[in-house]
């Protein structure tokens, strides 16, 4: 069983939850594999649904696209356009136009993508839904932007540039490896949460001008009301990682876990 096959059951549980008596949408699954260089690039553009990218010990990019709609004509009109070469894979998602305000406006695409851990994700764009990047390292990096929904980076030991306009943004590490990389996580309207193990070493800065910061690593930048709006401190010894968190209109929670 390959990596993508092991991930599919979990992804389906997460992505296809619905009320008990909801009408089942029509579905079409597209799967492709592409041999790529270790430092290949990846870009994905989607409007509605999800993008989940998993770094693995592999030499190929595996793409599963799950298209869903309530109308057969609209389902067939959703086009997953892939341009691939050894140097990179670029994916765009095209949805058919709405004929009128009363026509079927359904249609989502859920991407499950397994990549080399060293891949350079130049651009992940999703208008609304869920976006996850997990398991990049050894030079792997990612840039991702979400319009509205949930965006997360999980156990990535490479540069991350994550931004969300509205919704939730999480940066989570289950263990720590003290490498030189940068994490940038910014939300325009929503909360930011960062979870690091207690032995993490990092240069941390955080700003929540209209919100507040709860810092499990004990910041001292409190105003007269005991509210933290900014943090700038070095955590641990010989910190090489730079972490920058920003919530323009929202709160930031920095959690320390054992």
Secondary structure, 3 states (H helix, E strand, C coil): CCHHHHHHHHHHHHHCCCCCCCCCCEEEEEEEEEECCCCCEEEEEEEEEEEEEEEECCCEEEEEEEEEECCHHHHHHCEEEEEEECCEEEEEEECCCCCCCCCCCCCEEEEEEEEECCCEEEEEEEEEEEEEEECCCCCCEEEEEEEEEEEEEECCCCCEEEEEEEEEEEEECCCCCCCCCEEEEEEEEEEEEEEEECCCCEEEEEECCCCCEEECCCCCCECCCCCECEEEEEECCCCCEEEEEEEEECCEEEEEEC
